[in-house]
């Protein structure tokens, strides 16, 4: 069940990054929400689950925290009606 949550969260983040990159690249709000979901999941998995979900959640949490600590970048998406070069 935890593996399904990890895969679902990852798929959701990839969809958001593809459809609305400015939410990820220009704001820290989504990353804070991801960390707020991952930290309790990591703590629950440490107490209740075997090592594989703990490792996956630990990696996901570290990646989200690393993304929070890096300086922000601006999204470069083409505007409607323009052709990307």
N, C-alpha and C positions, 0 to 999 in steps of 0.2 A: 504494500500500500504506500509506503514512503517512497519507493522507487517511482511509482506512478505519479506521486506529487512532484518529485524532482523533475521528471520528464515533462509533465504538464506545465510546470512553472517555466522551464527552459523554453518550451515551445511557445508559450504565451509571450515571453520576453523577445524571442526572435520575431514573432508576428508584429509586436509593437515596434521593434526596431526597423522592420521593413516598411510598415505602413505609416508610422509617425516618428521618424528618427529624432526630431527635435525634442520629444519627450525624454529621450535617453541622453542625447548629446548636450542639450542646453540647460537641463534642469537636474537637480539632485533628488527631487521628490520621488521619482519612480525607484531609484536605487535605494533610497531610505526605506521605502515600502518593501522592497525585496529583502533587505537585511532584516527588517522587522518580522518578516515571515520566516526567513531562514534560521535566525538565531534560536527561537523557541523550538523549531523543528530539530535543530542540531542538539539542543539540550535534551529533548525527549528521546531522540535516537540514542544518545549516549547512555541514558538510563535503561531503556527498554529493548533496544534492538541489537542484532549482531553487527560486526564490523563493516560489512560493505556499505550499508546506508550511512553509517557514521562518516566513512571516508568520502563518499559522494557529497554529503551535505557539508562536510568540512571544506572540501574543495570549492563548492559553490559559494559558501559564505566568504571564503578568502578572496575569491574572484570579485564578488560584489563589493567587498570592503576595499579592495585594490582599485576598483573603478571609482568608488567614492573619493578616494584619496588623490587620484590623478586630476590634473587641471582640466577644466572643461574645454570642449572643442565645439565649434559651431557646425551645425548641420549644413551640408551642401547638397540640397535637393533642388531639382529643376522646378521652376514655377509652371503652372498650368499654361499650356499653349506655347511653351518654348521647347526647343530641341536641345538635348544634352550634347555637349561637344565631346 
